[in-house]
Amino acid sequence: MDVSKADGAFTVSKAILGFANRMPDVAAQWAGGHAYLLVGVEEEALHGVATHDIEKVDTWLGRYIGDFDRYQFTYVPFNNG
């Protein structure tokens, strides 16, 4: 999934907004109320994703989530070799 493409940005944005619509008291029971979205991984496989400048990612996601800023987009480096 590539967030520089409309379908990738839409999918990630949809998940972020879905996380934001959780009931706070229920969400607080797991991971301190935080939500984590892992992109480029699946059970027993690490595919990775293309990396982009975070400011550009915020712009691409902003098309769908507007001024919502209660998320942190982070790349986690790994060596698949």
Secondary structure as UniProt FT lines:
FT   TURN            3..4
FT   HELIX           6..20
FT   HELIX           24..27
FT   TURN            28..29
FT   HELIX           31..33
FT   STRAND          41..42
FT   TURN            43..44
FT   STRAND          45..46
FT   HELIX           54..65
FT   TURN            66..67
//
